[in-house]
Amino acid sequence: MTDTRSTGTGRASFARLTEALCLRPLLRTFRKVMNRFERFPEPHGEAELRYLDGEFRIVRPGSFVRCAVTGQSIPLDDLRYWSVDLQEAYASPEAVQTRMQERGRPVP
């Protein structure tokens, strides 16, 4: 029986095996951590939203929505006014007031 540890090839394969066994779990963990902080490019274009009470859900990603009254683009970070009943976004309180008057609803 020969001892492969004493030959050069045996040591190299043993080192490779040790490296593979010890570092693979570490590399897997490192990859998961790296992917957690990756930033994906933000989609450009008009988003499609579902307006709810006090929040909205993104149906189709995008960076802005259009005001239903003025047609002006509203960045999603600046979106403050919308109608749950009409599923429309508004750029300002004045746009909300205009839409309510058009619909014949009393403005508070």
TORKOL-4160 file (C-alpha; in steps of 0.2 Angstrom, whole numbers, padded with zeros to 4 digits, m for minus):
108
<pt num="1" X="0000" Y="0000" Z="0000"/>
<pt num="2" X="0007" Y="0017" Z="m0005"/>
<pt num="3" X="0005" Y="0033" Z="0005"/>
<pt num="4" X="m0001" Y="0046" Z="m0007"/>
<pt num="5" X="0003" Y="0060" Z="0006"/>
<pt num="6" X="0021" Y="0059" Z="0003"/>
<pt num="7" X="0020" Y="0062" Z="m0016"/>
<pt num="8" X="0018" Y="0079" Z="m0023"/>
<pt num="9" X="0002" Y="0074" Z="m0033"/>
<pt num="10" X="m0006" Y="0067" Z="m0017"/>
<pt num="11" X="m0003" Y="0083" Z="m0007"/>
<pt num="12" X="m0010" Y="0094" Z="m0021"/>
<pt num="13" X="m0026" Y="0084" Z="m0022"/>
<pt num="14" X="m0027" Y="0084" Z="m0004"/>
<pt num="15" X="m0025" Y="0103" Z="m0003"/>
<pt num="16" X="m0038" Y="0105" Z="m0017"/>
<pt num="17" X="m0050" Y="0093" Z="m0008"/>
<pt num="18" X="m0048" Y="0103" Z="0008"/>
<pt num="19" X="m0050" Y="0119" Z="0000"/>
<pt num="20" X="m0066" Y="0114" Z="m0009"/>
<pt num="21" X="m0073" Y="0107" Z="0007"/>
<pt num="22" X="m0069" Y="0122" Z="0018"/>
<pt num="23" X="m0072" Y="0136" Z="0006"/>
<pt num="24" X="m0087" Y="0131" Z="m0004"/>
<pt num="25" X="m0100" Y="0135" Z="0010"/>
<pt num="26" X="m0091" Y="0151" Z="0014"/>
<pt num="27" X="m0092" Y="0156" Z="m0005"/>
<pt num="28" X="m0110" Y="0152" Z="m0005"/>
<pt num="29" X="m0113" Y="0163" Z="0010"/>
<pt num="30" X="m0103" Y="0177" Z="0002"/>
<pt num="31" X="m0113" Y="0176" Z="m0014"/>
<pt num="32" X="m0129" Y="0177" Z="m0005"/>
<pt num="33" X="m0123" Y="0192" Z="0005"/>
<pt num="34" X="m0117" Y="0201" Z="m0011"/>
<pt num="35" X="m0134" Y="0198" Z="m0020"/>
<pt num="36" X="m0144" Y="0205" Z="m0005"/>
<pt num="37" X="m0136" Y="0222" Z="m0008"/>
<pt num="38" X="m0136" Y="0222" Z="m0027"/>
<pt num="39" X="m0146" Y="0236" Z="m0034"/>
<pt num="40" X="m0156" Y="0233" Z="m0049"/>
<pt num="41" X="m0158" Y="0247" Z="m0062"/>
<pt num="42" X="m0174" Y="0256" Z="m0059"/>
<pt num="43" X="m0187" Y="0254" Z="m0073"/>
<pt num="44" X="m0190" Y="0270" Z="m0083"/>
<pt num="45" X="m0207" Y="0274" Z="m0091"/>
<pt num="46" X="m0225" Y="0275" Z="m0084"/>
<pt num="47" X="m0230" Y="0263" Z="m0070"/>
<pt num="48" X="m0247" Y="0255" Z="m0068"/>
<pt num="49" X="m0253" Y="0256" Z="m0050"/>
<pt num="50" X="m0268" Y="0249" Z="m0040"/>
<pt num="51" X="m0273" Y="0263" Z="m0028"/>
<pt num="52" X="m0279" Y="0258" Z="m0011"/>
<pt num="53" X="m0283" Y="0267" Z="0005"/>
<pt num="54" X="m0267" Y="0276" Z="0011"/>
<pt num="55" X="m0256" Y="0266" Z="0000"/>
<pt num="56" X="m0254" Y="0259" Z="m0018"/>
<pt num="57" X="m0247" Y="0243" Z="m0026"/>
<pt num="58" X="m0236" Y="0243" Z="m0041"/>
<pt num="59" X="m0244" Y="0232" Z="m0055"/>
<pt num="60" X="m0232" Y="0237" Z="m0068"/>
<pt num="61" X="m0215" Y="0244" Z="m0063"/>
<pt num="62" X="m0210" Y="0262" Z="m0069"/>
<pt num="63" X="m0204" Y="0278" Z="m0062"/>
<pt num="64" X="m0219" Y="0289" Z="m0064"/>
<pt num="65" X="m0238" Y="0290" Z="m0066"/>
<pt num="66" X="m0248" Y="0303" Z="m0075"/>
<pt num="67" X="m0260" Y="0315" Z="m0067"/>
<pt num="68" X="m0278" Y="0311" Z="m0073"/>
<pt num="69" X="m0283" Y="0330" Z="m0074"/>
<pt num="70" X="m0267" Y="0339" Z="m0080"/>
<pt num="71" X="m0258" Y="0324" Z="m0089"/>
<pt num="72" X="m0242" Y="0329" Z="m0080"/>
<pt num="73" X="m0230" Y="0315" Z="m0075"/>
<pt num="74" X="m0228" Y="0312" Z="m0056"/>
<pt num="75" X="m0213" Y="0303" Z="m0049"/>
<pt num="76" X="m0218" Y="0289" Z="m0038"/>
<pt num="77" X="m0209" Y="0296" Z="m0024"/>
<pt num="78" X="m0219" Y="0312" Z="m0025"/>
<pt num="79" X="m0236" Y="0304" Z="m0027"/>
<pt num="80" X="m0248" Y="0310" Z="m0013"/>
<pt num="81" X="m0265" Y="0312" Z="m0021"/>
<pt num="82" X="m0276" Y="0298" Z="m0029"/>
<pt num="83" X="m0294" Y="0292" Z="m0029"/>
<pt num="84" X="m0297" Y="0274" Z="m0024"/>
<pt num="85" X="m0315" Y="0275" Z="m0032"/>
<pt num="86" X="m0309" Y="0281" Z="m0049"/>
<pt num="87" X="m0291" Y="0273" Z="m0048"/>
<pt num="88" X="m0283" Y="0289" Z="m0054"/>
<pt num="89" X="m0268" Y="0299" Z="m0048"/>
<pt num="90" X="m0267" Y="0318" Z="m0046"/>
<pt num="91" X="m0253" Y="0330" Z="m0046"/>
<pt num="92" X="m0260" Y="0343" Z="m0033"/>
<pt num="93" X="m0275" Y="0346" Z="m0022"/>
<pt num="94" X="m0281" Y="0358" Z="m0035"/>
<pt num="95" X="m0282" Y="0344" Z="m0048"/>
<pt num="96" X="m0292" Y="0334" Z="m0035"/>
<pt num="97" X="m0304" Y="0348" Z="m0033"/>
<pt num="98" X="m0306" Y="0350" Z="m0052"/>
<pt num="99" X="m0310" Y="0332" Z="m0054"/>
<pt num="100" X="m0322" Y="0332" Z="m0040"/>
<pt num="101" X="m0331" Y="0347" Z="m0047"/>
<pt num="102" X="m0332" Y="0338" Z="m0064"/>
<pt num="103" X="m0340" Y="0323" Z="m0056"/>
<pt num="104" X="m0353" Y="0334" Z="m0047"/>
<pt num="105" X="m0347" Y="0329" Z="m0030"/>
<pt num="106" X="m0346" Y="0342" Z="m0016"/>
<pt num="107" X="m0329" Y="0348" Z="m0012"/>
<pt num="108" X="m0325" Y="0349" Z="0007"/>
